[in-house]
Amino acid sequence: MILQNVEIKKTPILVTIAGDRYFRLEKELSIVVTTDNSVAEYKVMPGFVTDFRSGGPVVDLFIKQFGSDLMQAAYICHDIAYTPMFTADGHRSHQIEKNYTDALLEQM
């Protein structure tokens, strides 16, 4: 998979503090990811909780927790992949394959 484009709709990304290093999305966000073999749109609803980047304060010296809108979108997509969510039929599952989102995060 080769990342070709990322479009972030409904910016700016607005969050409020939800806890120690956790943030709650305050408005709907849409992230369109185009790769060499697919186009995926991730709609993230208000209330979604993200840490923007795992690793704790020690990692802050090397990698910003927030960064640009693009980095925030990458962190949110990564958090979506690692958070089981309810599907339309009421089942809990991971919405994005972890290998895919790890590769996406690395390229973003």
TIKOLZA-213472 format. One record per residue: residue in three letters; residue number from 1; x, y, z of N, C-alpha, C, O in turn. Coordinates in steps of 0.05 Angstrom, whole numbers, plus 5000, padded with zeros to 4 digits. Atoms other than C-alpha are relative to their C-alpha. Layout:
REM residues N
[r 'ALA' NUM [X Y Z] [X Y Z] [X Y Z] [X Y Z]],
...
***
This chain:
REM residues 108
[r 'MET' 1 [5017 4977 5000] [5000 5000 5000] [5018 5025 5000] [5036 5027 5016]],
[r 'ILE' 2 [4985 4975 5001] [5027 5068 4980] [4980 5023 5002] [4962 5025 4987]],
[r 'LEU' 3 [5018 4976 4995] [4994 5131 5007] [5004 5020 4978] [5027 5027 4971]],
[r 'GLN' 4 [4999 4979 5021] [4977 5181 4952] [4989 5027 5009] [5000 5047 5001]],
[r 'ASN' 5 [5012 4975 4992] [4933 5233 4986] [4984 4996 5025] [4972 4975 5030]],
[r 'VAL' 6 [5018 4999 4976] [4898 5252 5051] [4986 5026 4999] [4998 5047 4997]],
[r 'GLU' 7 [5016 4976 5000] [4841 5301 5051] [4985 5001 5027] [4972 4981 5034]],
[r 'ILE' 8 [5014 4997 4975] [4814 5327 5117] [4978 5020 4996] [4982 5043 4990]],
[r 'LYS' 9 [5023 4983 5004] [4744 5354 5113] [4990 5009 5028] [4994 4996 5048]],
[r 'LYS' 10 [5012 4989 4976] [4709 5397 5165] [5021 5008 5021] [5017 5003 5045]],
[r 'THR' 11 [4979 4989 4982] [4772 5428 5195] [4990 5026 5011] [4971 5038 5000]],
[r 'PRO' 12 [4978 5011 4985] [4795 5453 5243] [4990 4976 5017] [4967 4973 5022]],
[r 'ILE' 13 [5006 5022 4982] [4799 5391 5287] [4997 5011 5028] [5016 5022 5039]],
[r 'LEU' 14 [5006 4988 4973] [4766 5413 5352] [4997 4978 5021] [4982 4959 5017]],
[r 'VAL' 15 [5002 5020 4978] [4776 5375 5417] [4998 5015 5027] [5005 5038 5029]],
[r 'THR' 16 [4999 4991 4973] [4766 5384 5491] [5014 4979 5016] [5016 4956 5008]],
[r 'ILE' 17 [4986 5019 4983] [4804 5351 5547] [4980 4980 5012] [4959 4988 5022]],
[r 'ALA' 18 [5018 5021 4990] [4773 5284 5566] [5013 4985 5023] [5000 4967 5035]],
[r 'GLY' 19 [4986 5014 4979] [4825 5261 5617] [5030 5004 4996] [5039 5021 4980]],
[r 'ASP' 20 [4971 4997 5001] [4900 5254 5628] [5010 4991 4973] [5012 4967 4967]],
[r 'ARG' 21 [4989 5005 5027] [4928 5259 5556] [4979 4988 4981] [4986 4977 4961]],
[r 'TYR' 22 [5021 5009 5018] [4860 5241 5526] [4983 5024 4992] [4979 5043 5008]],
[r 'PHE' 23 [5015 4978 5011] [4818 5287 5483] [4975 4990 4985] [4975 4968 4973]],
[r 'ARG' 24 [5025 5007 5011] [4746 5285 5459] [4994 5018 4976] [4996 5043 4978]],
[r 'LEU' 25 [5007 4985 5024] [4727 5306 5388] [4974 5015 5004] [4955 5004 5014]],
[r 'GLU' 26 [5023 4983 4995] [4678 5364 5390] [4982 5003 4975] [4958 5011 4978]],
[r 'LYS' 27 [5018 4998 5024] [4652 5363 5318] [5008 4978 4981] [5030 4967 4982]],
[r 'GLU' 28 [4995 5021 5020] [4646 5313 5261] [5025 5006 4984] [5030 5029 4977]],
[r 'LEU' 29 [4976 4998 5016] [4709 5300 5222] [4999 4979 4979] [4991 4956 4984]],
[r 'SER' 30 [4999 5019 5022] [4718 5267 5155] [5029 4999 4989] [5040 5020 4983]],
[r 'ILE' 31 [4972 5003 5010] [4786 5239 5132] [4998 4982 4976] [4990 4959 4979]],
[r 'VAL' 32 [5000 5016 5024] [4792 5215 5060] [5029 4992 4994] [5046 5009 4990]],
[r 'VAL' 33 [4973 5010 5004] [4853 5170 5049] [5000 4986 4973] [4985 4967 4968]],
[r 'THR' 34 [4997 5012 5026] [4874 5153 4978] [5027 4986 4999] [5048 4998 5004]],
[r 'THR' 35 [4975 5015 5003] [4925 5098 4967] [5001 4990 4971] [4983 4996 4955]],
[r 'ASP' 36 [4998 5010 5027] [4949 5063 4904] [4979 4980 4993] [4975 4974 4969]],
[r 'ASN' 37 [5020 5020 5006] [4894 5012 4910] [4973 5004 5013] [4955 4987 5010]],
[r 'SER' 38 [5026 4995 4988] [4836 5043 4949] [4996 5029 5008] [5015 5044 5010]],
[r 'VAL' 39 [5008 4974 4988] [4799 5105 4973] [4982 4993 5023] [4962 4979 5019]],
[r 'ALA' 40 [5016 5005 4976] [4771 5104 5043] [4993 5026 5013] [5011 5044 5016]],
[r 'GLU' 41 [5008 4976 4986] [4731 5157 5079] [4993 4992 5029] [4975 4975 5032]],
[r 'TYR' 42 [5005 5006 4972] [4732 5155 5155] [4984 5024 5011] [4994 5046 5012]],
[r 'LYS' 43 [5016 4979 4987] [4675 5194 5188] [5002 4996 5030] [4995 4974 5040]],
[r 'VAL' 44 [4996 5002 4972] [4690 5208 5260] [4980 5019 5014] [4980 5043 5008]],
[r 'MET' 45 [5022 4985 4988] [4632 5231 5303] [5010 5014 5026] [5029 5006 5038]],
[r 'PRO' 46 [4994 4986 4975] [4634 5281 5361] [4999 4980 5023] [4981 4962 5023]],
[r 'GLY' 47 [5000 5018 4977] [4651 5246 5426] [5022 4979 4998] [5029 4966 5018]],
[r 'PHE' 48 [4978 5019 5003] [4706 5201 5397] [5023 5009 5017] [5031 5033 5016]],
[r 'VAL' 49 [4977 4993 4982] [4764 5199 5447] [5025 4989 4988] [5027 4966 4979]],
[r 'THR' 50 [4974 5007 5011] [4835 5199 5423] [5022 5009 5019] [5018 5028 5035]],
[r 'ASP' 51 [4977 4989 4985] [4903 5206 5456] [5020 5013 4981] [5041 5022 4989]],
[r 'PHE' 52 [4984 4989 5022] [4931 5231 5389] [5027 4986 4996] [5036 4984 4973]],
[r 'ARG' 53 [4975 5014 5004] [4995 5193 5402] [5006 4985 5026] [5007 4997 5047]],
[r 'SER' 54 [4992 5015 4977] [5013 5137 5449] [5029 5005 5007] [5044 5015 4990]],
[r 'GLY' 55 [4971 4998 4993] [5079 5136 5486] [5006 5016 5025] [5027 5013 5036]],
[r 'GLY' 56 [4995 4984 4975] [5071 5184 5544] [5018 5023 4996] [5029 5028 4974]],
[r 'PRO' 57 [4984 4976 5001] [5109 5247 5560] [5029 4997 4990] [5040 5015 4978]],
[r 'VAL' 58 [4972 5005 5008] [5178 5216 5548] [5003 5002 4970] [5023 5012 4960]],
[r 'VAL' 59 [4999 5000 5029] [5162 5209 5474] [4996 5029 4989] [5004 5034 4966]],
[r 'ASP' 60 [5005 4973 5009] [5141 5283 5470] [5026 5014 4991] [5025 5032 4974]],
[r 'LEU' 61 [4974 4988 5008] [5215 5300 5463] [5006 4994 4971] [5021 5010 4958]],
[r 'PHE' 62 [4993 5008 5027] [5217 5264 5396] [4977 5003 4980] [4982 5009 4957]],
[r 'ILE' 63 [5024 5000 5017] [5146 5263 5369] [4979 5017 5013] [4971 5011 5036]],
[r 'LYS' 64 [5021 4983 4989] [5095 5318 5380] [4974 4985 5004] [4967 4968 4987]],
[r 'GLN' 65 [5025 5013 4995] [5030 5295 5411] [4978 5010 4981] [4961 4994 4972]],
[r 'PHE' 66 [5020 4989 5017] [4988 5341 5367] [5010 5003 4971] [5000 4989 4953]],
[r 'GLY' 67 [4989 4996 5027] [5028 5365 5306] [4980 5013 4982] [4961 5026 4992]],
[r 'SER' 68 [5017 4988 5020] [4995 5388 5242] [4973 4986 4998] [4969 4965 5011]],
[r 'ASP' 69 [5025 5013 5005] [4924 5372 5220] [5004 4973 4988] [4990 4954 4995]],
[r 'LEU' 70 [4994 5026 5012] [4954 5316 5178] [5008 4980 5021] [4999 4957 5020]],
[r 'MET' 71 [4991 5019 4979] [4989 5285 5238] [4977 4993 5019] [4974 4970 5027]],
[r 'GLN' 72 [5023 5006 4983] [4926 5292 5280] [4981 4980 4987] [4971 4962 4999]],
[r 'ALA' 73 [5017 5019 5015] [4886 5257 5225] [5012 4972 5000] [4998 4952 5003]],
[r 'ALA' 74 [4986 5026 4999] [4938 5201 5223] [4996 4987 5027] [4990 4963 5028]],
[r 'TYR' 75 [5004 5011 4973] [4934 5192 5298] [4972 4991 5005] [4967 4970 5017]],
[r 'ILE' 76 [5028 5008 4996] [4858 5191 5297] [4994 4975 4984] [4981 4957 4995]],
[r 'CYS' 77 [5004 5025 5016] [4857 5139 5240] [5012 4976 5015] [5001 4954 5016]],
[r 'HIS' 78 [4987 5021 4985] [4906 5098 5281] [4984 4992 5024] [4981 4968 5030]],
[r 'ASP' 79 [5017 5007 4977] [4863 5103 5343] [4974 4986 4992] [4965 4968 5007]],
[r 'ILE' 80 [5024 5013 5010] [4802 5083 5303] [5006 4970 4996] [4990 4953 5004]],
[r 'ALA' 81 [4993 5027 5006] [4838 5020 5281] [5004 4983 5025] [4998 4959 5025]],
[r 'TYR' 82 [4994 5015 4975] [4857 5001 5352] [4977 5001 5020] [4979 4991 5042]],
[r 'THR' 83 [5023 4998 4983] [4788 5016 5381] [4977 4984 4988] [4967 4992 4967]],
[r 'PRO' 84 [5023 5014 5011] [4733 4964 5370] [4975 5018 5002] [4970 5031 5023]],
[r 'MET' 85 [5024 4983 5001] [4668 4999 5350] [4977 4983 4992] [4980 4961 4981]],
[r 'PHE' 86 [5024 5014 5008] [4597 4978 5339] [4994 5004 4970] [4996 5027 4960]],
[r 'THR' 87 [5007 4999 5028] [4577 4962 5267] [4970 5006 4998] [4956 5006 5019]],
[r 'ALA' 88 [5029 4994 5004] [4508 4978 5237] [4982 4977 5011] [4960 4982 5019]],
[r 'ASP' 89 [5016 5022 4990] [4484 4908 5257] [5004 4994 5030] [4995 4974 5040]],
[r 'GLY' 90 [4997 5002 4971] [4505 4918 5330] [5023 4983 5010] [5026 4979 5034]],
[r 'HIS' 91 [4977 5015 4991] [4569 4877 5331] [5024 5018 5004] [5026 5039 4991]],
[r 'ARG' 92 [4976 4985 4996] [4635 4903 5358] [5022 4988 4984] [5027 4964 4984]],
[r 'SER' 93 [4978 5009 5015] [4694 4899 5312] [5019 5023 4995] [5013 5046 4998]],
[r 'HIS' 94 [4981 4980 5009] [4756 4935 5289] [4993 5009 4972] [4988 4992 4955]],
[r 'GLN' 95 [5010 4990 5025] [4737 4980 5231] [5022 5002 4978] [5016 5002 4955]],
[r 'ILE' 96 [4978 4998 5019] [4806 4984 5198] [5020 4979 5009] [5026 4975 5033]],
[r 'GLU' 97 [4980 5020 4993] [4858 4929 5194] [5024 5014 5012] [5033 5034 5002]],
[r 'LYS' 98 [4978 4988 4986] [4915 4943 5242] [5025 5003 4982] [5039 5023 4984]],
[r 'ASN' 99 [4976 4999 5017] [4970 4927 5191] [4997 5024 4980] [5017 5037 4974]],
[r 'TYR' 100 [5005 4978 5019] [4938 4977 5142] [5005 5027 5014] [5019 5044 5003]],
[r 'THR' 101 [4997 4974 4986] [4934 5033 5193] [5028 5005 5010] [5037 5028 5012]],
[r 'ASP' 102 [4973 4996 4992] [5004 5021 5219] [5017 5010 4976] [5033 5028 4979]],
[r 'ALA' 103 [4986 4991 5024] [5030 5029 5148] [4992 5028 4992] [5009 5044 4984]],
[r 'LEU' 104 [5011 4973 5006] [4986 5090 5138] [5014 5021 5019] [5023 5042 5010]],
[r 'LEU' 105 [4987 4982 4980] [5013 5123 5202] [5029 5004 4993] [5039 5027 4994]],
[r 'GLU' 106 [4972 4998 5007] [5084 5109 5181] [5004 5018 4976] [5023 5034 4975]],
[r 'GLN' 107 [4998 4984 5024] [5073 5141 5113] [4991 5029 5003] [5000 5047 4989]],
[r 'MET' 108 [5010 4973 4995] [5035 5201 5139] [5020 5017 5015] [5016 5040 5021]],
***
